[in-house]
Amino acid sequence: MHRALELAQKGRYGCSPNPMVGAVVLDADGILVGEGHHAVFGGPHAEVAALEAAGSRSRGGCLYVTLEPCNHHGKTPPCVEAIVAAGIRRVVVALRDPNTEAAGGLEALIERGIEATVLGGPEVEQARRLNRRWLRWAESGRPWVTLKAAVSLDGRIATRSGQSQWITGEAARRRSLELREEHDAILVGVGTVVADDPRLTRRLGLNPSQQWCRIVLDSGLRTPPGAAVVRKSPQQTLLVHTPRAEAEARQGMLDAGVGLLEVPARADGRVDLGVALKRLAARGMAAVLVEGGAEVHGSLVDAGLVDEVVFFVAPTLLGGPAPAAVAGQGVAELSQARRWRFETVQRHGDDVELHALIPEEACSQG
Ligand SMILES: NC(=O)c1ccc[n+]([C@@H]2O[C@H](COP(=O)([O-])OP(=O)(O)OC[C@H]3O[C@@H](n4cnc5c(N)ncnc54)[C@H](OP(=O)(O)O)[C@@H]3O)[C@@H](O)[C@H]2O)c1
């Protein structure tokens, strides 16, 4: 299972909104004869890839797979059928599939006379951790939300005049571009579009999937028609607005080729984030990377909708009335502040990446 987990990680870029899955086949004598992983969304599942690699040597053998094999016709035929056809005698899985449509694989295998079990032990936690973003989406119907920002040592995301490009150096910026390729969507507030005119593109070519999206929270559709997110690949942009957006503004954006998503407004007239995230999840966005600004960060944190925080901290102090990384309502008492857990701390050139998770998602070793 350890090896199957290693293989699963090869799908880090490309398999979302499917999970990362790895599989190995041992022959009847316990010798490893096939390996596979789920590489790209809609592509062959890990079990099928491993069985194909093993060929006839899988007959009478054992399959270790990090997620319960599927038992339904999705983008590919059910893995249960492939396992039966290959003559596998025993199947061991690390995690059951929470997706009701695809689940039931273990029972189906047992019905077909195959010994099928769920593994206990540390691999189970590793398997959960590896797919925590996908599990959030599959189990709760909302995407995993990662909040990412470049901040100064005093926690500011811009100078007092609103300048933020660039707070961090090249190495940290490259790492933040990698994060874009691990997520299905990049989300910002319209304040950031107006202030910075970001392109919000994937640039590293790590993820072969074209199924990604950039999202702007823009209640009244005030995104400038000349903004980069409108001019460049508009079909990849989705503006999330409320009923208050004027018909003319809607038509202008539709004519420009941009997608629109209307959601209800909160009491203050802004986008209802809970509803917006659920709608994005229903469109297959399992993991969303939020890249600013302070108001959007604040609203998400206030609503308890952030799962992961990645701050790139630069050794500089901006001071004065410069915006902090997280605005919103904030908390009045320290006891109300959620305690996060640091997962990793890494250096990138002169900058430091602080990576924190909500405690229930952090690894138990702390
Ligand atoms: N250092 C970094 O990593 C970084 C990254 C990004 C941005 N920045 C900086 O951040 C600054 C912009 O931040 P900002 O706080 O002014 O703008 P923002 O958070 O990007 O956008 C805020 C706007 O989003 C809209 N919105 C819609 N629904 C919302 C909701 N539920 N909650 C909050 N906002 C909602 C609102 O406008 P409507 O009411 O019109 O919809 C709101 O005014 C700029 O100075 C930029 O340079 C820094």
The ligand as an SDF file (V2000), in Angstrom:
LIG
                    3D

 48 52  0  0  0  0  0  0  0  0999 V2000
   -0.2130   40.2880   -1.8000 N   0  0  0  0  0  0  0  0  0  0  0  0
   -1.1240   39.4930   -2.3340 C   0  0  0  0  0  0  0  0  0  0  0  0
   -0.9780   38.2700   -2.3600 O   0  0  0  0  0  0  0  0  0  0  0  0
   -2.3540   40.1160   -2.9330 C   0  0  0  0  0  0  0  0  0  0  0  0
   -3.2030   39.3060   -3.7020 C   0  0  0  0  0  0  0  0  0  0  0  0
   -4.3510   39.8790   -4.2210 C   0  0  0  0  0  0  0  0  0  0  0  0
   -4.6610   41.2180   -3.9780 C   0  0  0  0  0  0  0  0  0  0  0  0
   -3.7980   41.9450   -3.2420 N   0  0  0  0  0  0  0  0  0  0  0  0
   -4.1120   43.3610   -2.9570 C   0  0  0  0  0  0  0  0  0  0  0  0
   -5.3720   43.4160   -2.2930 O   0  0  0  0  0  0  0  0  0  0  0  0
   -5.9960   44.6400   -2.6240 C   0  0  0  0  0  0  0  0  0  0  0  0
   -7.4200   44.3450   -3.0720 C   0  0  0  0  0  0  0  0  0  0  0  0
   -8.1100   43.7710   -1.9960 O   0  0  0  0  0  0  0  0  0  0  0  0
   -9.5740   44.2600   -1.6170 P   0  0  0  0  0  0  0  0  0  0  0  0
   -9.8440   43.7380   -0.2570 O   0  0  0  0  0  0  0  0  0  0  0  0
   -9.6750   45.6970   -1.8730 O   0  0  0  0  0  0  0  0  0  0  0  0
  -10.4640   43.5580   -2.7260 O   0  0  0  0  0  0  0  0  0  0  0  0
  -10.9070   42.0460   -2.9930 P   0  0  0  0  0  0  0  0  0  0  0  0
  -10.9950   41.2650   -1.7520 O   0  0  0  0  0  0  0  0  0  0  0  0
  -10.1070   41.5260   -4.1230 O   0  0  0  0  0  0  0  0  0  0  0  0
  -12.3790   42.3110   -3.5750 O   0  0  0  0  0  0  0  0  0  0  0  0
  -13.3690   42.7870   -2.7250 C   0  0  0  0  0  0  0  0  0  0  0  0
  -14.6310   42.9950   -3.5250 C   0  0  0  0  0  0  0  0  0  0  0  0
  -15.1530   41.7220   -3.9280 O   0  0  0  0  0  0  0  0  0  0  0  0
  -16.5480   41.8390   -4.0410 C   0  0  0  0  0  0  0  0  0  0  0  0
  -17.2200   40.7700   -3.3230 N   0  0  0  0  0  0  0  0  0  0  0  0
  -18.2940   40.0840   -3.7850 C   0  0  0  0  0  0  0  0  0  0  0  0
  -18.7380   39.2310   -2.8680 N   0  0  0  0  0  0  0  0  0  0  0  0
  -17.9280   39.3610   -1.7890 C   0  0  0  0  0  0  0  0  0  0  0  0
  -17.9360   38.7480   -0.5200 C   0  0  0  0  0  0  0  0  0  0  0  0
  -18.8340   37.8240   -0.1840 N   0  0  0  0  0  0  0  0  0  0  0  0
  -16.9960   39.1140    0.3550 N   0  0  0  0  0  0  0  0  0  0  0  0
  -16.0660   40.0480    0.0320 C   0  0  0  0  0  0  0  0  0  0  0  0
  -16.0210   40.6570   -1.1500 N   0  0  0  0  0  0  0  0  0  0  0  0
  -16.9650   40.3410   -2.0700 C   0  0  0  0  0  0  0  0  0  0  0  0
  -16.9470   43.1670   -3.4100 C   0  0  0  0  0  0  0  0  0  0  0  0
  -17.2070   44.0950   -4.4450 O   0  0  0  0  0  0  0  0  0  0  0  0
  -18.7110   44.2190   -4.9810 P   0  0  0  0  0  0  0  0  0  0  0  0
  -19.5760   44.5450   -3.7930 O   0  0  0  0  0  0  0  0  0  0  0  0
  -18.6690   45.2500   -6.0180 O   0  0  0  0  0  0  0  0  0  0  0  0
  -19.0380   42.8530   -5.4960 O   0  0  0  0  0  0  0  0  0  0  0  0
  -15.7100   43.6110   -2.6710 C   0  0  0  0  0  0  0  0  0  0  0  0
  -15.5440   45.0080   -2.6140 O   0  0  0  0  0  0  0  0  0  0  0  0
   -5.1630   45.3170   -3.6770 C   0  0  0  0  0  0  0  0  0  0  0  0
   -4.3550   46.2970   -3.0860 O   0  0  0  0  0  0  0  0  0  0  0  0
   -4.3060   44.1940   -4.1920 C   0  0  0  0  0  0  0  0  0  0  0  0
   -3.0710   44.6620   -4.6990 O   0  0  0  0  0  0  0  0  0  0  0  0
   -2.6730   41.4390   -2.7280 C   0  0  0  0  0  0  0  0  0  0  0  0
  1  2  1  0
  2  3  2  0
  2  4  1  0
  4  5  1  0
  4 48  2  0
  5  6  2  0
  6  7  1  0
  7  8  2  0
  8  9  1  0
  8 48  1  0
  9 10  1  0
  9 46  1  0
 10 11  1  0
 11 12  1  0
 11 44  1  0
 12 13  1  0
 13 14  1  0
 14 15  2  0
 14 16  1  0
 14 17  1  0
 17 18  1  0
 18 19  2  0
 18 20  1  0
 18 21  1  0
 21 22  1  0
 22 23  1  0
 23 24  1  0
 23 42  1  0
 24 25  1  0
 25 26  1  0
 25 36  1  0
 26 27  1  0
 26 35  1  0
 27 28  2  0
 28 29  1  0
 29 30  1  0
 29 35  2  0
 30 31  1  0
 30 32  2  0
 32 33  1  0
 33 34  2  0
 34 35  1  0
 36 37  1  0
 36 42  1  0
 37 38  1  0
 38 39  2  0
 38 40  1  0
 38 41  1  0
 42 43  1  0
 44 45  1  0
 44 46  1  0
 46 47  1  0
M  CHG  2   8   1  16  -1
M  END
$$$$
